[in-house]
Amino acid sequence: MISVRGITKRFGSHTALDGVELEVPEGTVQGLLGPNGAGKTTTVRVLTTLLQPDSGDAFVAGRSVLNEGHAVRQRLGVSGQYAAVDEKLTGFENLTMVGELYGMRRKDAKARARELLRDFRLDDVPDDKRAGTYSGGMRRRLDLAGAIVARPPVVILDEPTTGLDPRGRRDTWAAIESLASGGTTVLLTTQYLEEADQLADSIAVIDGGRIIAEGTAAELKTQTGGARVDILLAPSSDVDLAVGAVRRAGHEATVDRRAGRLTIGASGGSRDLIDVVEALHAVGLETTEAALRQPTLDEVFLQLTGNSAESDATVDEPGSPEREPVTAHGTAKESR
């Protein structure tokens, strides 16, 4: 449903996209992760027809962003970092307006608005409550509902939970899961690794304008070397003594001296955990915690890119024009 084929885009001497290739099957959630300036924003702008690539092409639901922009926008719903809702209108009025902008008859637009308010758990909101008084999570759910009023086969969510509190983030996750379960194809850019782990069927990591890794969360995690043994030493323990004991047992440890924590690769699984704990006890060291765990997606990201995604902030690429607001039904210019 989304096919990106050799897209390149340059802003002066800066290459924002360098031959990006990406295929997203129908009815799946594709995560797109990358550090600051990696090319996520440019990719979204190309797919939403806000930006023409220098070379290559991309297809949304079979339509070319280069030659069939209007047809792409008809098949695409977009929700950006900030909820594109009219604060002076109620939730029902917002969704009805979007439906009519898509060309739906007023009766059908109203029926669709009621359906979406129910699906996104906004039907218990008082009918006269304006969207400007909604909580962040409610506004985000309303914005997501607006993105699918016309039942587009593809929805692009660009950092959909930026600025939300944990409750609002969980509500938004539930809404995205509802989209996917209904058969919608979703491209999700996010700076929250837990979000990608929770929602994405497949993840692509972009860095320096190139896709550098692809796969499920589990497949990407195997690239860091598999399971880990995490050891938290008892307070005031001799960390150097612990490292030496672990090394004599045949293992190498990564050390966080301030926390008194050792991390050891565990290709042997639980056997390695037992070996390490026994080695520490043999030299008189006690452990507060000892656990066998899988690597986190954050560790994968750090190993692949050398950056922590949690510190990422979405910015336009150097030299790019000012971003035009994206609404649930296309660009602001088109809605006018």
C-alpha positions in Angstrom: 0.0 0.0 0.0 3.0 2.2 0.4 6.0 1.8 -2.0 9.0 4.1 -1.8 11.4 3.5 -4.7 14.8 5.2 -4.7 13.7 8.5 -3.4 16.4 11.2 -3.1 16.0 14.8 -1.9 18.6 17.4 -1.4 18.5 20.9 0.2 21.5 22.7 -1.2 24.5 20.6 -0.2 22.6 18.6 2.4 21.2 15.2 1.2 18.0 14.6 3.3 17.1 11.4 1.5 19.6 9.2 -0.3 17.9 6.4 -2.3 15.2 5.5 0.3 13.4 2.2 -0.4 10.5 1.0 1.6 7.5 -1.4 1.1 4.5 -1.4 3.4 2.0 -4.3 3.0 -1.7 -3.7 3.2 -3.2 -3.7 6.7 0.0 -3.4 8.6 1.6 -0.8 10.9 5.1 0.3 9.7 7.3 2.1 12.2 9.8 4.7 10.9 12.5 5.5 13.4 15.5 7.8 13.1 17.6 10.3 15.0 17.2 14.1 14.5 17.7 15.1 10.9 17.7 11.5 9.7 15.0 12.0 7.0 11.8 11.1 8.7 10.1 14.4 8.1 11.2 14.6 4.5 9.9 11.1 3.8 6.5 12.1 5.2 6.4 15.3 3.2 7.1 13.4 0.0 4.5 10.8 0.7 1.9 13.4 1.5 2.7 15.3 -1.8 3.9 18.4 0.1 7.4 17.9 -1.3 8.7 16.8 -4.7 11.6 14.4 -4.6 14.6 15.1 -6.8 14.6 11.5 -8.1 12.7 8.3 -7.6 9.0 7.9 -6.9 6.6 6.8 -4.2 3.2 5.2 -4.5 0.3 5.3 -2.1 -2.4 2.8 -2.7 -1.0 2.4 -6.2 -0.9 6.1 -7.1 2.3 8.0 -7.8 3.1 11.0 -5.7 4.9 12.5 -8.7 2.2 12.2 -11.3 -1.1 11.6 -9.4 -0.9 13.9 -6.4 -4.7 14.5 -6.2 -5.4 10.8 -6.4 -2.9 10.1 -3.6 -4.5 12.7 -1.3 -7.9 11.1 -1.9 -6.5 7.8 -0.6 -4.6 9.2 2.3 -5.3 10.3 5.8 -2.7 12.3 7.8 -2.3 13.2 11.4 0.7 15.3 12.4 2.4 16.2 15.6 -0.2 18.7 16.5 -4.0 17.9 16.4 -5.5 19.7 13.4 -8.9 20.4 14.9 -11.1 23.5 15.0 -11.1 24.5 18.6 -14.3 26.5 18.3 -16.3 23.5 17.0 -17.5 20.4 18.9 -16.0 17.0 18.1 -19.2 16.2 16.1 -19.0 19.4 14.1 -15.3 18.9 13.4 -15.8 15.4 12.0 -19.0 16.5 10.0 -17.0 19.4 8.5 -14.2 17.1 7.4 -16.7 14.7 5.9 -18.3 17.5 3.9 -14.9 18.7 2.7 -14.4 15.2 1.3 -17.6 15.7 -0.7 -19.9 13.5 1.5 -23.5 14.4 1.7 -24.3 16.2 5.0 -26.5 13.3 6.2 -23.8 10.8 5.5 -21.1 13.0 7.1 -23.1 13.3 10.3 -23.7 9.6 10.4 -19.9 9.0 9.9 -19.1 11.5 12.6 -21.3 9.7 15.1 -19.8 6.4 14.2 -16.2 7.7 14.7 -17.0 9.4 18.0 -18.2 6.1 19.3 -15.2 4.1 17.9 -12.8 6.6 19.4 -14.5 6.7 22.8 -15.6 10.3 22.4 -19.4 9.7 22.3 -19.8 10.4 26.1 -18.5 13.9 25.7 -21.3 16.6 26.0 -22.6 17.6 22.6 -21.9 21.3 23.3 -18.3 20.8 24.5 -15.9 22.6 22.1 -12.7 20.8 21.0 -10.6 23.6 22.5 -11.6 22.4 25.9 -10.6 18.7 25.2 -7.7 17.1 27.0 -4.6 16.4 24.9 -5.5 12.7 24.6 -9.1 13.6 23.5 -7.9 16.0 20.9 -5.5 13.5 19.5 -8.2 10.9 19.2 -10.4 13.4 17.5 -7.6 14.2 15.1 -7.1 10.5 14.3 -10.8 10.1 13.7 -10.7 13.1 11.3 -7.9 11.4 9.4 -10.2 8.4 8.5 -13.6 10.1 8.0 -13.4 9.2 4.3 -12.1 5.7 5.1 -8.7 6.1 3.4 -6.8 2.9 2.9 -3.6 4.5 4.1 -3.0 6.8 7.2 0.3 8.5 8.0 0.9 9.4 11.6 3.8 11.8 12.2 4.9 11.7 15.8 1.2 11.2 17.0 1.9 11.2 20.7 4.4 14.1 21.0 3.6 16.1 24.1 1.0 13.8 25.5 1.0 12.5 29.1 1.1 8.7 29.7 -2.7 8.5 29.8 -3.1 10.4 26.5 -0.4 8.2 25.0 -2.1 5.0 25.9 -5.4 6.3 24.6 -3.7 7.2 21.3 -2.1 3.8 21.1 -5.6 2.2 21.5 -6.9 4.4 18.7 -4.0 3.4 16.4 -4.5 -0.3 17.2 -8.2 0.1 16.3 -7.2 1.6 12.9 -4.9 -1.3 12.1 -7.4 -3.9 13.2 -9.9 -2.4 10.8 -7.5 -3.0 7.9 -6.0 0.4 7.5 -2.3 0.6 6.5 -0.5 2.9 8.9 2.9 4.5 8.6 4.0 5.7 12.0 7.0 8.0 12.7 7.8 8.2 16.4 10.6 9.1 18.8 9.3 6.7 21.4 10.8 3.3 21.1 8.2 1.7 23.4 5.6 3.0 21.0 7.2 1.3 18.0 7.7 -1.9 20.0 4.0 -1.8 21.0 2.4 -0.9 17.7 4.5 -1.7 14.7 4.4 -4.9 12.7 7.6 -3.9 11.1 10.2 -1.2 11.8 12.5 0.7 9.4 15.4 2.6 10.9 16.5 5.6 8.8 19.8 7.5 9.4 21.6 9.9 7.1 18.8 9.7 4.6 19.1 5.9 4.2 17.2 2.9 5.5 19.9 1.2 7.5 17.8 -1.6 9.1 14.4 -3.2 8.7 12.5 -6.0 10.4 10.2 -6.8 13.3 11.1 -5.5 16.7 12.2 -9.0 17.6 14.4 -9.3 14.5 16.1 -6.0 15.1 16.8 -6.9 18.7 18.7 -10.0 17.7 21.2 -7.7 15.9 22.5 -6.5 19.3 23.6 -10.1 20.1 20.6 -11.6 21.8 19.8 -11.8 25.5 21.5 -10.0 28.4 22.3 -10.7 32.0 21.7 -7.7 34.1 23.4 -7.6 37.5 22.9 -4.9 40.2 25.5 -5.2 42.8 24.8 -4.6 46.5 25.7 -1.1 47.7 29.4 -0.3 48.2 30.4 -3.4 46.3 33.9 -3.5 44.6 33.0 -3.1 40.9 36.5 -3.9 39.7 36.4 -7.1 41.7 33.1 -8.0 40.1 34.4 -7.3 36.6 37.4 -9.5 37.2 35.3 -12.4 38.6 32.9 -12.2 35.6 35.9 -12.2 33.2 37.5 -15.3 34.8 34.1 -17.0 34.4 34.5 -16.4 30.6 32.3 -13.3 30.2 32.8 -9.7 29.4 30.8 -7.0 31.2 29.6 -3.5 30.3 29.8 -1.5 33.5 27.7 1.4 34.9 29.9 2.3 37.9 27.6 4.9 39.3 24.7 2.5 39.5 26.8 -0.6 40.3 25.3 -2.4 37.3 26.9 -5.0 35.1 25.5 -6.1 31.7 26.8 -9.3 30.1 25.9 -10.9 26.8 24.1 -14.2 27.4 24.3 -16.4 24.4 23.9 -19.4 26.7 20.7 -18.1 28.2 19.9 -19.0 31.8 23.2 -21.0 32.1 25.1 -17.7 31.7 23.0 -16.1 34.4 23.8 -18.9 36.9 27.5 -18.7 36.0 27.8 -15.0 36.6 25.9 -15.0 39.9 28.0 -18.0 41.1 31.2 -16.2 40.1 30.3 -13.1 42.0 29.3 -15.1 45.1 32.6 -17.0 45.0 34.5 -13.7 45.6 32.1 -12.6 48.3 30.0 -10.2 46.3 26.2 -10.0 46.8 23.7 -9.0 44.1 20.6 -6.9 44.7 19.1 -7.9 41.3 20.0 -10.5 38.8 17.9 -11.0 35.6 18.0 -12.5 32.1 16.3 -10.2 29.6 16.1 -9.4 25.9 17.7 -6.2 24.6 15.4 -3.2 24.4 14.6 -1.4 21.2 16.4 1.6 22.5 19.7 -0.5 22.7 19.1 -1.6 19.1 18.6 2.0 18.0 21.7 3.2 19.9 23.8 0.5 18.3 22.5 1.1 14.8 22.7 4.9 14.8 24.9 6.0 17.7 22.0 8.2 18.9 19.2 7.8 21.4 15.8 8.2 19.8 14.3 9.5 23.0 16.4 12.7 22.6 15.1 13.2 19.0 13.1 16.3 18.2 11.4 16.6 14.9 12.7 19.5 12.7 12.6 20.3 9.1 15.7 19.4 7.1 18.2 22.2 6.4 17.2 24.5 3.7 13.6 23.1 3.4 10.7 25.5 3.0 8.5 26.3 6.0 6.3 23.3 6.6 2.7 23.8 5.5 0.1 22.5 8.0 -1.2 19.1 7.2 -4.9 18.4 8.0 -6.8 15.2 8.0 -8.0 15.8 4.4 -4.7 17.1 2.9 -2.8 20.3 3.0 -4.2 23.6 4.4 -3.9 25.1 1.0 -6.2 22.5 -0.6 -8.8 22.9 2.2 -8.9 26.6 1.4 
